[in-house]
Amino acid sequence: MKKNISKLSGSIRAVLLGSAVATVAFNGAVSAQESADQKNANVEKIAVVGSRAAPRSIGDSPVPIDIIGSEELGKTGSSDMLEILKGTVPSLNVHTNPISDAATLVRPANLRGLSADSTLILLNGKRRHRSSVIAFLGGGINDGAQGPDISVIPSIALKQVEVLRDGAAAQYGSDAIAGVMNFVLKDDSEGGSLQVRHGEYYEGDGTTTEISGNVGLPFTKDGFANLSFQYKNSDATSRSTQRPDAAAFADAGLNVADPAQIWGSPEVNDDITIFANVGLDLGDDKEFYMFGNYSERDVRGGFYYRNPTTRPGVYGGIVRNVDGSASYRPGDDNPDGQAAWDAAPATILVGSLDGLEQQLNCPVVEIGENGLPDSTALGSLTAANCFAFNQNIPEGFTPNFGGNITDTSLTIGTKGQFNEGFAKGVYWDVSGSVGRSESQFFIYNTLNASLGPDTPRDFSPGKYIQLEKSFNFDAVKQIDAGLYGDVNLAGGLEWREESFEIIAGDEASFTNGPLFSQGFSVGSNGFPGFKPSDQGVSTRRNAAIYVDAEVPFTEAFLMGYALRYEDYDTFGSTANYKISAQFHATDDLSFRGSVSTGFRAPTVGQANVSNVQTNLSSGVLVDSALLPPTNPIAVQLGGTELEPEESQSFTLGAIYEVGQVFITLDYYNIQVEDRISQSEKINLSDADKEVLKNAGVPNVDGLAQVSFFTNDFDTTTQGIDVVANYTTDLFDGSSLFSLAYNWNETEVDRFSDITGEFKVKRIEEDLPNHRATLTWSQSYDSFSMFTRVNYYGEYQGVHVDYDATAITADAAVTVDFEASYFVNESFTLSAGAQNIFDQDAEKINIPADQGIPNNNWGGIYYETSPMGFNGGFYYVKATYNF
């Protein structure tokens, strides 16, 4: 049914889509259990990244590539693509984000210790669009990162995933500093599968139910239409304990939730994703292709608890008059300076509902020895026509932050071969792509304090939209140059347009209410809405041209060359190169290496976005504004217009293959200059606030800090990847053993106070230097099992992004296991567990000299744990193949 298109794909797809020739049989990051009829076969796996030459034999890739097959992708209790990849590629780290602003909605992933947007994501060899979510609270490494949303890609839709662990900006353009991930969709024209999976954590929460399916259909007699879907719901988790302040309020008689603040994974509802992959043989050596997706989900997670006596601008804080001068508390007899105010008894924030002129008639409400407002004074507020939130929300509140995330894409193209004329023998590929990501934000159970008693409790603060369009032309020709083999020449053109749009929120989420001038904060507390003045679209266009060649000088020696020039209409142009080589010393041993330059362009969102967020600063909740780097106050504090990151990298490796043993060892070194990240949050002085006011920035008095994107620091990342695989017959079945190990170390070579020492420490120490996986797959005719041991080295434990909490956390080992029974040729039952022995993450243990209780903010585990903090997860699944 697919004879014609398969024949065409055998040549054109391998050549044009790219790729390397990394035929890694049973790669360790890749190890997958093979079906019974393959158990004795040495199966080649061909990648479509890293090269534009035709496939060669096993191990003939001049760059390191991991290949994760479809069976391997299905052998996990998680359907989250990030978790699947984390378990198979040791140099990839993904954190579980409990309270991380927008990073809770789209989690960043780090390849080789670099930021999430330093890895280029491809789908069927074509560039994938970015997510609209910018990780404002990204744990140092990902602060401000804006990468693609990998989680929308369902494993059931994939034939394989290819991970190129090498710089490739000269071949693919911006973002390929750490490497490239290519997700290859299934292209079967018949058959399919249906799978139901259900599981939950050992703690009894996080219950997840998922239904997924794939079907291959004929698209006329010469094509295919392969369709996939996934639908799932996941309950939230909680690894929390009661905060001491909340416990004291409960003991004093307030109705405080236990726990008042949740540390855990967010709730995910109605997570639906649909992927389609279509191909058609047009005859005369031409092929039409089309693929794309629609994905949508609702996510809801926790925020910080608002203490009903201390949260500035809601329950406490300095009163501001209309003219900007400071009052201290209504009725205070000692408004003679900050020192006198600091010495005064603790009081709550009280406002006059009649206007500022009545302000001083409002009584002072002091905090008693029991930690609660004086009941007599609080009760007298109504008679004086005054107001405090302790009247209607006496127990405090904890906002929930969430959003509706929608992701869509479509790529259409044609490829083929010229069979006559001067271009005879040239393979060509013309395509156009469009991708769109929309994040509609919501915040629940909060308030706009300036609206006083009339405030709503739920808000829609607005949305971000990322839209990308691209057009590509690629051409490849093999030329006989009298060498051992044909020289492969390739070249192409690319045009891209990227836009980032901000849409204002509902009016209540940003408006200045009547109590603003009396010291009450403005906007939905925790995530104020985007104002109409923030609204707008920022656009950037760029064009690129590239050439590359692969030259087989001898049977044993191959070299590759690539050169790319790219021009942006914002910051100018850049040129990058790559040289790679492989030398076969013997039939069993070969050496490989590469030298390259690269770049990562600042995203349009990073250059233009602004917002206000609530974060902890030295353990206190404050409002912090993110400003564009060209904003006057950002410039005053050291901000400049963003420039691209620039990188230099080299790798050196060896491949040893004898019999059923396959081993690769690769050393890499990546130097990145002018890295783009969100600056440290800088405390605002009175002089800074005046500059902000003069620049027209509203609500300045409610801000404590500002940050902006900057090219402020340089890093050197180096490491070693080891992959070893061995297949044999054992226990009357087929066995596969795989070991994958990564050592990675990042050092910040240059930085200033704009970045700050603590962020540097997070970049250098948050991720473990050592990661390893050891896998054993065992197959029989009617039964199979899969066991993986995961090792995580020491890392820096950080809680609430606060340096006083940081410790060195111990190394840990987790074990994953799955067993499957083949009821018949079509039906399979499986059961398994991730972290089957329920290894705990490192428990919070703040150094005693900091004087901070371990449960001060309600957490139990450090959120930087590389294995996550939710513990063991068990699951069952049923698969029907047809």
Sequence and secondary structure as in RCSB ss.txt:
>XXXX:A:sequence
MKKNISKLSGSIRAVLLGSAVATVAFNGAVSAQESADQKNANVEKIAVVGSRAAPRSIGDSPVPIDIIGSEELGK
TGSSDMLEILKGTVPSLNVHTNPISDAATLVRPANLRGLSADSTLILLNGKRRHRSSVIAFLGGGINDGAQGPDI
SVIPSIALKQVEVLRDGAAAQYGSDAIAGVMNFVLKDDSEGGSLQVRHGEYYEGDGTTTEISGNVGLPFTKDGFA
NLSFQYKNSDATSRSTQRPDAAAFADAGLNVADPAQIWGSPEVNDDITIFANVGLDLGDDKEFYMFGNYSERDVR
GGFYYRNPTTRPGVYGGIVRNVDGSASYRPGDDNPDGQAAWDAAPATILVGSLDGLEQQLNCPVVEIGENGLPDS
TALGSLTAANCFAFNQNIPEGFTPNFGGNITDTSLTIGTKGQFNEGFAKGVYWDVSGSVGRSESQFFIYNTLNAS
LGPDTPRDFSPGKYIQLEKSFNFDAVKQIDAGLYGDVNLAGGLEWREESFEIIAGDEASFTNGPLFSQGFSVGSN
GFPGFKPSDQGVSTRRNAAIYVDAEVPFTEAFLMGYALRYEDYDTFGSTANYKISAQFHATDDLSFRGSVSTGFR
APTVGQANVSNVQTNLSSGVLVDSALLPPTNPIAVQLGGTELEPEESQSFTLGAIYEVGQVFITLDYYNIQVEDR
ISQSEKINLSDADKEVLKNAGVPNVDGLAQVSFFTNDFDTTTQGIDVVANYTTDLFDGSSLFSLAYNWNETEVDR
FSDITGEFKVKRIEEDLPNHRATLTWSQSYDSFSMFTRVNYYGEYQGVHVDYDATAITADAAVTVDFEASYFVNE
SFTLSAGAQNIFDQDAEKINIPADQGIPNNNWGGIYYETSPMGFNGGFYYVKATYNF
>XXXX:A:secstr
  HHHHHHIIIIIHHHTTB   B TT TTT     GGGTT       SSB SS   SBT  SS EEEEEHHHHTS
SS   HHHHHHTT TTEEE   SS GGGGTS  EEETTS GGGEEEEETTEE    S  BSS TTTTTTB    G
GGS GGGEEEEEEE S  HHHH TT SSEEEEEEE   SS EEEEEEEEEETTS   EEEEEEEEEEESSTTEEE
EEEEEEEEE     B   HHHHHHHHTT    SSSS  S  EEEEEEEEEEEEEEE SSSEEEEEEEEEEEEEEE
EE   B TTT BTTTB   B TTS B  STT S  S HHHHHHS  B   EETT GGGGGGS   BB TTSSB H
HHHHTTTTTTEE TTTT TT B  EEEEEEEEEEEEEEEEEE  SSTTTT EEEEEEEEEEEEEEEEEES   GG
GGGG  S EEEEEEEEEEEEEEEEEEEEE  SSSS EEEEEEEEEEEEEEEEEE  GGGT   TTGGGT   SST
TS    TTT EEEEEEEEEEEEEEEEE SSSEEEEEEEEEEEETTTEEEEEEEEEEEEESSSSEEEEEEEEEEEE
   HHHHH  EEEEEEETTEEEEEEEE TTSHHHHHTT      EEEEEEEEEEEEEETTEEEEEEEEEEEEEEE
EEE   EE  HHHHHHHHHTT SSGGG  EEEEEEEEEEEEEEEEEEEEEEEEEETTEEEEEEEEEEEEEEEEEE
  TTT HHHHHHHHHSS SEEEEEEEEEE SSEEEEEEEEEE  EEEEETTEEEEEEEE  EEEEEEEEEEE SS
SEEEEEEEESTT     B    GGG   TTTTSBSB TT TT SS  EEEEEEEEE 
